[in-house]
Amino acid sequence: MKPGTKYRLTVVFQYAVLFQLLTLFFYLIHILILPISDEGRIVLYLDQRLLIAIFPGALVGFVDEFVLRRSFKRFRFWLALLIRTSILTLLLVLTIWLFNFLFAILAGINLFSELNNAGNGWLQPLRGEEFLQLLLFYAMEIIVALSVLQVRRYIGRGRLFNFITGKYIHPTWETNIFMFVDLKASTTIADHLNSSIYSEFIRDFISDISEPIYVFNGRIYQYVGDEVVVYWPLSKSKRKNTRPIHCFVGMLQIIESKADRYEEKYGVRPQFKAGLHGGPIIVAEVGELKKEIAFHGTVINTAARIQQKCNELSTNFLISEFVREHAALSPDYIPFSEGKFLLKGKVEEMELFSVEKAAKVSVL
């Protein structure tokens, strides 16, 4: 299974779990606000069916992740939320109607008469208020789930939870791998294009390379002009620490696949370079009027210096000795030592490696 498909299925699972948690929460609220009936029990039509919300959650997640997400990435927040909610709610309406129809047929031929007569209710068809109530619950869940996931994408992966929990209220040490990605010959391209078209060019470029970042679980630290800074928490697994390298290869592949479109639209094909380095760094929440999670330390500056060395060494990708030691490179990638260099701001020389593909590797 390709990494991209594997990660998207992970997101589908997250949708399913989120749906189930939201359902249980709404179920509890539903119980608390409903009056007690004459028989001394709570009037509730949804009962057991709410306990299997993980299945419609997985359906919604699959359609949103594999079909809708990339189609609405250029839409305004509210418009994307409105359209996606409408589509997914309609999908659930049709799905519930289909299963309702099947359950009615099964109940009509008494195929599951023992279960239904026992009052289990799992296979009984929904009618009237039951059907509308269930749709209302799922529509609310879709809005909440999409809003949370959309806000998370605006803020950045991992940041929403960290802001809510206050993880970085006090400066915290972490070990991360940073990748600085920078467009080559950006000044020349900017002179060739006018400001608005150049801005659109940068926007397309960043949008296209974002897909591999998403697939390989990278986190955006910041955008600086035509430069993108991505990071990954260092893992105990050397295999997982290879994700930044796979990410860069994925960026190359997606830009190569769209090179003709860039040529036709802008008259230029984007080329870029990247530097990779990691190590311990301080992470802290800063700012009052605008909150940011900031990184402080020499690691991030060194990663930027490594990226700047690419032009001098006539390569488009350099990794540090730290990354070479902590990542398990597969036979598909061959590291070549470019020598030791005294980078600006450092007191000791650092060995840098260029990485080339031994064969044509498809990572997306």
PABADREN-835787 format. One record per residue (C-alpha): residue number from 1; residue in one letter; x, y, z. Coordinates in Angstrom, 3 decimals. Example, Ala and Ser with C-alpha at 12.3 -4.5 7.8 and 13.67 -1.06 7.14 Angstrom:
1 / A / 12.300 / -4.500 / 7.800
2 / S / 13.670 / -1.060 / 7.140
This chain:
1 / M / 0.000 / 0.000 / 0.000
2 / K / 1.362 / 3.435 / -0.948
3 / P / 2.138 / 5.846 / 1.912
4 / G / -0.409 / 8.323 / 0.564
5 / T / -3.226 / 5.779 / 0.624
6 / K / -2.147 / 4.484 / 4.020
7 / Y / -2.173 / 7.962 / 5.546
8 / R / -5.544 / 8.853 / 4.007
9 / L / -7.029 / 5.682 / 5.471
10 / T / -5.640 / 6.796 / 8.826
11 / V / -7.532 / 10.067 / 8.416
12 / V / -10.693 / 8.091 / 7.569
13 / F / -10.240 / 6.203 / 10.824
14 / Q / -9.874 / 9.533 / 12.667
15 / Y / -13.179 / 10.657 / 11.142
16 / A / -14.836 / 7.448 / 12.341
17 / V / -13.524 / 7.835 / 15.890
18 / L / -14.456 / 11.529 / 15.979
19 / F / -17.976 / 10.689 / 14.790
20 / Q / -18.353 / 8.062 / 17.497
21 / L / -17.153 / 10.428 / 20.236
22 / L / -19.415 / 13.229 / 19.004
23 / T / -22.336 / 10.822 / 18.825
24 / L / -21.863 / 9.690 / 22.402
25 / F / -21.593 / 13.336 / 23.478
26 / F / -24.796 / 14.332 / 21.630
27 / Y / -26.466 / 11.181 / 22.929
28 / L / -25.694 / 12.255 / 26.505
29 / I / -26.994 / 15.786 / 25.878
30 / H / -30.087 / 14.303 / 24.252
31 / I / -30.811 / 12.242 / 27.351
32 / L / -30.271 / 15.162 / 29.719
33 / I / -32.626 / 17.585 / 27.964
34 / L / -35.478 / 15.181 / 27.131
35 / P / -38.495 / 14.992 / 29.470
36 / I / -39.465 / 11.807 / 31.284
37 / S / -42.479 / 10.045 / 29.808
38 / D / -45.562 / 8.842 / 31.669
39 / E / -44.051 / 5.381 / 31.891
40 / G / -41.138 / 6.783 / 33.870
41 / R / -38.527 / 6.316 / 31.142
42 / I / -36.690 / 8.725 / 28.914
43 / V / -38.219 / 9.109 / 25.459
44 / L / -35.407 / 8.294 / 23.032
45 / Y / -35.794 / 7.116 / 19.462
46 / L / -32.156 / 6.698 / 18.504
47 / D / -30.998 / 4.256 / 21.212
48 / Q / -28.718 / 1.504 / 19.873
49 / R / -28.269 / 2.956 / 16.401
50 / L / -26.184 / 5.801 / 17.813
51 / L / -23.688 / 3.293 / 19.140
52 / I / -22.622 / 2.316 / 15.606
53 / A / -21.908 / 5.864 / 14.367
54 / I / -18.373 / 4.743 / 13.580
55 / F / -19.663 / 3.304 / 10.279
56 / P / -21.290 / 6.472 / 8.856
57 / G / -18.250 / 8.340 / 10.226
58 / A / -15.954 / 6.121 / 8.167
59 / L / -18.154 / 6.648 / 5.094
60 / V / -18.080 / 10.429 / 5.522
61 / G / -14.332 / 10.356 / 6.133
62 / F / -13.650 / 8.238 / 3.057
63 / V / -15.644 / 10.487 / 0.702
64 / D / -14.266 / 13.710 / 2.202
65 / E / -10.636 / 12.549 / 2.238
66 / F / -10.486 / 10.767 / -1.123
67 / V / -12.913 / 12.934 / -3.134
68 / L / -13.799 / 16.311 / -1.617
69 / R / -10.789 / 17.631 / 0.324
70 / R / -8.536 / 18.543 / -2.595
71 / S / -11.470 / 19.814 / -4.669
72 / F / -12.293 / 22.548 / -2.140
73 / K / -8.823 / 23.623 / -0.993
74 / R / -9.133 / 26.975 / -2.803
75 / F / -12.627 / 27.780 / -1.484
76 / R / -13.427 / 30.213 / 1.295
77 / F / -13.745 / 28.558 / 4.705
78 / W / -17.502 / 29.104 / 5.078
79 / L / -18.282 / 28.138 / 1.481
80 / A / -16.215 / 24.941 / 1.625
81 / L / -17.853 / 24.050 / 4.930
82 / L / -21.360 / 24.681 / 3.548
83 / I / -20.881 / 22.706 / 0.330
84 / R / -19.053 / 19.774 / 1.909
85 / T / -21.606 / 19.550 / 4.732
86 / S / -24.467 / 19.552 / 2.201
87 / I / -22.857 / 16.852 / 0.053
88 / L / -21.955 / 14.614 / 2.983
89 / T / -25.351 / 15.022 / 4.648
90 / L / -27.067 / 14.137 / 1.375
91 / L / -24.799 / 11.092 / 1.114
92 / L / -25.836 / 9.975 / 4.596
93 / V / -29.513 / 10.585 / 3.770
94 / L / -29.263 / 8.294 / 0.761
95 / T / -27.270 / 5.697 / 2.684
96 / I / -29.674 / 5.669 / 5.647
97 / W / -32.647 / 5.567 / 3.278
98 / L / -31.113 / 2.579 / 1.461
99 / F / -30.490 / 0.646 / 4.669
100 / N / -33.906 / 1.682 / 5.968
101 / F / -35.455 / 0.264 / 2.799
102 / L / -33.505 / -2.993 / 3.164
103 / F / -34.425 / -3.319 / 6.835
104 / A / -38.098 / -2.789 / 5.948
105 / I / -37.897 / -5.608 / 3.394
106 / L / -36.121 / -7.928 / 5.845
107 / A / -38.617 / -7.117 / 8.587
108 / G / -41.478 / -7.685 / 6.119
109 / I / -40.354 / -11.226 / 5.327
110 / N / -39.676 / -11.883 / 9.028
111 / L / -36.079 / -12.876 / 8.290
112 / F / -34.940 / -11.261 / 11.538
113 / S / -38.182 / -11.676 / 13.461
114 / E / -36.505 / -13.136 / 16.544
115 / L / -34.188 / -10.153 / 16.949
116 / N / -36.956 / -7.632 / 16.357
117 / N / -39.471 / -9.396 / 18.595
118 / A / -36.877 / -9.459 / 21.334
119 / G / -36.861 / -5.666 / 21.175
120 / N / -33.256 / -5.441 / 20.048
121 / G / -34.091 / -2.734 / 17.515
122 / W / -30.862 / -2.919 / 15.525
123 / L / -32.557 / -4.063 / 12.340
124 / Q / -35.879 / -2.287 / 12.671
125 / P / -36.581 / 0.279 / 9.927
126 / L / -36.567 / 3.931 / 10.964
127 / R / -39.805 / 5.857 / 10.592
128 / G / -40.871 / 9.489 / 10.806
129 / E / -39.350 / 11.281 / 13.765
130 / E / -36.672 / 8.604 / 14.215
131 / F / -35.378 / 9.196 / 10.683
132 / L / -35.354 / 12.994 / 10.987
133 / Q / -33.759 / 12.896 / 14.412
134 / L / -30.966 / 10.641 / 13.207
135 / L / -30.272 / 12.935 / 10.243
136 / L / -30.168 / 15.947 / 12.568
137 / F / -27.603 / 14.240 / 14.749
138 / Y / -25.398 / 13.288 / 11.804
139 / A / -25.704 / 16.744 / 10.180
140 / M / -24.505 / 18.355 / 13.430
141 / E / -21.644 / 15.870 / 13.625
142 / I / -20.566 / 16.584 / 10.049
143 / I / -20.515 / 20.347 / 10.719
144 / V / -18.524 / 19.948 / 13.931
145 / A / -16.087 / 17.403 / 12.442
146 / L / -15.438 / 19.418 / 9.280
147 / S / -15.077 / 22.662 / 11.278
148 / V / -12.531 / 21.117 / 13.635
149 / L / -10.526 / 19.573 / 10.802
150 / Q / -10.715 / 22.734 / 8.686
151 / V / -9.562 / 24.944 / 11.571
152 / R / -6.755 / 22.480 / 12.230
153 / R / -5.590 / 22.905 / 8.641
154 / Y / -5.680 / 26.706 / 8.953
155 / I / -3.679 / 26.684 / 12.181
156 / G / -1.430 / 23.785 / 11.274
157 / R / -1.285 / 20.100 / 12.133
158 / G / -0.772 / 19.556 / 15.850
159 / R / -1.045 / 23.234 / 16.771
160 / L / -4.760 / 23.371 / 17.607
161 / F / -4.430 / 20.665 / 20.251
162 / N / -1.252 / 22.263 / 21.601
163 / F / -2.928 / 25.678 / 21.888
164 / I / -5.955 / 24.193 / 23.663
165 / T / -3.882 / 22.160 / 26.132
166 / G / -1.303 / 24.921 / 26.661
167 / K / 1.511 / 22.465 / 26.005
168 / Y / 4.024 / 25.206 / 25.235
169 / I / 2.974 / 27.843 / 27.771
170 / H / 6.338 / 27.103 / 29.354
171 / P / 9.345 / 26.619 / 27.022
172 / T / 9.804 / 22.932 / 26.270
173 / W / 12.686 / 20.969 / 24.801
174 / E / 11.893 / 18.809 / 21.772
175 / T / 13.908 / 17.035 / 19.122
176 / N / 12.691 / 17.725 / 15.584
177 / I / 13.828 / 17.354 / 11.998
178 / F / 13.484 / 20.524 / 9.912
179 / M / 13.339 / 20.888 / 6.145
180 / F / 13.788 / 24.233 / 4.422
181 / V / 12.356 / 24.199 / 0.892
182 / D / 13.247 / 27.135 / -1.350
183 / L / 12.356 / 27.955 / -4.946
184 / K / 15.363 / 28.299 / -7.265
185 / A / 15.882 / 31.468 / -9.326
186 / S / 12.888 / 33.141 / -7.693
187 / T / 14.202 / 36.635 / -8.430
188 / T / 14.558 / 35.819 / -12.131
189 / I / 11.054 / 34.356 / -12.219
190 / A / 9.641 / 37.400 / -10.405
191 / D / 11.266 / 39.688 / -13.012
192 / H / 9.804 / 37.558 / -15.799
193 / L / 6.277 / 37.670 / -14.371
194 / N / 4.321 / 40.620 / -13.024
195 / S / 3.585 / 40.761 / -9.307
196 / S / 0.064 / 39.304 / -9.386
197 / I / 1.000 / 36.434 / -11.725
198 / Y / 4.144 / 35.713 / -9.690
199 / S / 2.002 / 35.567 / -6.554
200 / E / -0.297 / 33.076 / -8.286
201 / F / 2.773 / 31.062 / -9.361
202 / I / 4.028 / 30.867 / -5.760
203 / R / 0.551 / 29.956 / -4.585
204 / D / 0.315 / 27.085 / -7.093
205 / F / 3.807 / 25.863 / -6.214
206 / I / 3.168 / 25.806 / -2.455
207 / S / -0.245 / 24.204 / -2.992
208 / D / 1.270 / 21.415 / -5.110
209 / I / 4.123 / 20.567 / -2.752
210 / S / 1.704 / 20.596 / 0.189
211 / E / 0.220 / 17.240 / -0.814
212 / P / 3.441 / 15.254 / -0.088
213 / I / 3.812 / 17.199 / 3.176
214 / Y / 0.282 / 16.143 / 4.086
215 / V / 0.828 / 12.528 / 3.047
216 / F / 4.109 / 12.131 / 4.958
217 / N / 2.768 / 13.736 / 8.130
218 / G / 4.885 / 16.882 / 7.921
219 / R / 3.950 / 19.993 / 9.888
220 / I / 4.258 / 23.476 / 8.442
221 / Y / 6.232 / 25.821 / 10.666
222 / Q / 6.030 / 28.883 / 8.461
223 / Y / 5.963 / 30.338 / 4.954
224 / V / 8.568 / 32.992 / 4.169
225 / G / 8.055 / 34.361 / 0.664
226 / D / 8.767 / 31.435 / -1.658
227 / E / 10.284 / 29.373 / 1.161
228 / V / 8.457 / 26.694 / 3.152
229 / V / 9.696 / 25.397 / 6.510
230 / V / 8.457 / 21.918 / 7.435
231 / Y / 9.227 / 19.849 / 10.522
232 / W / 8.729 / 16.361 / 11.931
233 / P / 9.096 / 15.267 / 15.569
234 / L / 12.059 / 12.893 / 15.785
235 / S / 10.846 / 9.310 / 16.128
236 / K / 12.504 / 6.349 / 17.823
237 / S / 11.874 / 4.529 / 14.544
238 / K / 14.569 / 5.210 / 11.938
239 / R / 12.077 / 4.162 / 9.271
240 / K / 9.685 / 6.955 / 10.298
241 / N / 12.554 / 9.450 / 10.312
242 / T / 12.919 / 8.790 / 6.582
243 / R / 9.557 / 10.499 / 5.937
244 / P / 11.167 / 13.916 / 5.247
245 / I / 13.268 / 12.347 / 2.476
246 / H / 10.234 / 10.601 / 0.991
247 / C / 8.425 / 13.937 / 1.259
248 / F / 11.068 / 15.737 / -0.787
249 / V / 11.002 / 13.011 / -3.457
250 / G / 7.211 / 13.281 / -3.507
251 / M / 7.528 / 17.040 / -4.065
252 / L / 9.862 / 16.425 / -7.013
253 / Q / 7.469 / 13.912 / -8.533
254 / I / 4.372 / 16.059 / -8.216
255 / I / 6.109 / 19.132 / -9.677
256 / E / 7.538 / 17.028 / -12.525
257 / S / 4.070 / 15.671 / -13.285
258 / K / 2.713 / 19.228 / -13.544
259 / A / 5.714 / 20.787 / -15.294
260 / D / 3.901 / 21.161 / -18.628
261 / R / 1.008 / 22.939 / -16.920
262 / Y / 3.432 / 25.419 / -15.329
263 / E / 5.146 / 25.915 / -18.675
264 / E / 1.846 / 26.608 / -20.396
265 / K / 0.482 / 28.904 / -17.675
266 / Y / 3.621 / 30.786 / -16.586
267 / G / 6.263 / 30.056 / -19.215
268 / V / 8.586 / 28.568 / -16.580
269 / R / 9.017 / 25.267 / -14.773
270 / P / 9.619 / 25.531 / -11.010
271 / Q / 12.799 / 24.068 / -9.581
272 / F / 13.583 / 23.999 / -5.900
273 / K / 16.141 / 22.914 / -3.337
274 / A / 15.932 / 21.731 / 0.249
275 / G / 18.102 / 21.262 / 3.334
276 / L / 17.420 / 18.805 / 6.129
277 / H / 18.748 / 18.924 / 9.679
278 / G / 17.558 / 17.980 / 13.145
279 / G / 18.311 / 18.124 / 16.833
280 / P / 17.117 / 19.447 / 20.203
281 / I / 15.277 / 22.774 / 20.107
282 / I / 13.219 / 24.946 / 22.458
283 / V / 9.495 / 25.244 / 21.625
284 / A / 7.463 / 28.016 / 23.246
285 / E / 4.136 / 29.797 / 22.849
286 / V / 4.809 / 33.472 / 22.134
287 / G / 2.781 / 36.618 / 21.458
288 / E / -0.203 / 38.382 / 22.975
289 / L / -2.213 / 39.917 / 20.126
290 / K / -1.353 / 36.945 / 17.877
291 / K / -0.322 / 33.622 / 19.358
292 / E / 2.411 / 31.576 / 17.714
293 / I / 4.271 / 28.399 / 18.590
294 / A / 7.890 / 29.338 / 17.936
295 / F / 11.150 / 27.377 / 17.750
296 / H / 14.299 / 28.787 / 19.312
297 / G / 17.761 / 27.329 / 18.840
298 / T / 20.622 / 26.751 / 16.433
299 / V / 19.054 / 23.706 / 14.769
300 / I / 16.597 / 25.695 / 12.674
301 / N / 19.276 / 28.213 / 11.622
302 / T / 21.610 / 25.372 / 10.652
303 / A / 18.889 / 23.762 / 8.512
304 / A / 18.544 / 27.071 / 6.651
305 / R / 22.322 / 27.264 / 6.098
306 / I / 22.350 / 23.687 / 4.747
307 / Q / 19.657 / 24.566 / 2.230
308 / Q / 21.716 / 27.575 / 1.116
309 / K / 24.672 / 25.250 / 0.432
310 / C / 22.744 / 23.477 / -2.335
311 / N / 23.648 / 26.052 / -5.001
312 / E / 27.324 / 25.970 / -4.077
313 / L / 27.440 / 22.153 / -4.254
314 / S / 25.276 / 21.922 / -7.408
315 / T / 22.618 / 19.742 / -5.826
316 / N / 18.973 / 20.213 / -4.937
317 / F / 18.901 / 18.242 / -1.682
318 / L / 21.281 / 18.104 / 1.264
319 / I / 20.941 / 16.345 / 4.587
320 / S / 23.069 / 16.660 / 7.719
321 / E / 25.019 / 13.974 / 9.513
322 / F / 22.320 / 14.011 / 12.218
323 / V / 19.622 / 13.033 / 9.697
324 / R / 21.920 / 10.449 / 8.085
325 / E / 22.416 / 8.765 / 11.465
326 / H / 18.764 / 8.839 / 12.578
327 / A / 17.052 / 7.862 / 9.298
328 / A / 17.057 / 4.360 / 7.811
329 / L / 17.616 / 5.019 / 4.116
330 / S / 16.255 / 2.262 / 1.919
331 / P / 18.287 / 0.872 / -1.014
332 / D / 16.240 / 3.220 / -3.226
333 / Y / 18.247 / 6.195 / -1.930
334 / I / 22.012 / 6.607 / -2.057
335 / P / 23.718 / 9.217 / 0.182
336 / F / 26.929 / 10.819 / -1.079
337 / S / 29.215 / 12.713 / 1.270
338 / E / 29.856 / 16.229 / -0.026
339 / G / 32.526 / 16.831 / 2.634
340 / K / 32.704 / 18.766 / 5.884
341 / F / 31.851 / 22.450 / 6.047
342 / L / 31.989 / 25.197 / 8.648
343 / L / 28.537 / 26.700 / 8.383
344 / K / 27.824 / 30.277 / 9.445
345 / G / 27.237 / 30.510 / 13.181
346 / K / 28.848 / 27.112 / 13.893
347 / V / 32.195 / 26.464 / 15.620
348 / E / 32.653 / 22.919 / 14.311
349 / E / 32.575 / 21.549 / 10.798
350 / M / 29.537 / 19.516 / 9.761
351 / E / 29.437 / 16.729 / 7.193
352 / L / 26.730 / 17.122 / 4.557
353 / F / 25.259 / 14.476 / 2.267
354 / S / 23.440 / 14.734 / -1.034
355 / V / 20.814 / 12.065 / -1.626
356 / E / 20.018 / 10.584 / -5.020
357 / K / 17.534 / 7.969 / -6.134
358 / A / 19.047 / 4.635 / -7.129
359 / A / 15.961 / 3.947 / -9.244
360 / K / 12.725 / 5.667 / -10.139
361 / V / 10.818 / 5.507 / -6.871
362 / S / 7.118 / 6.301 / -6.686
363 / V / 6.194 / 7.527 / -3.220
364 / L / 2.717 / 9.020 / -3.792
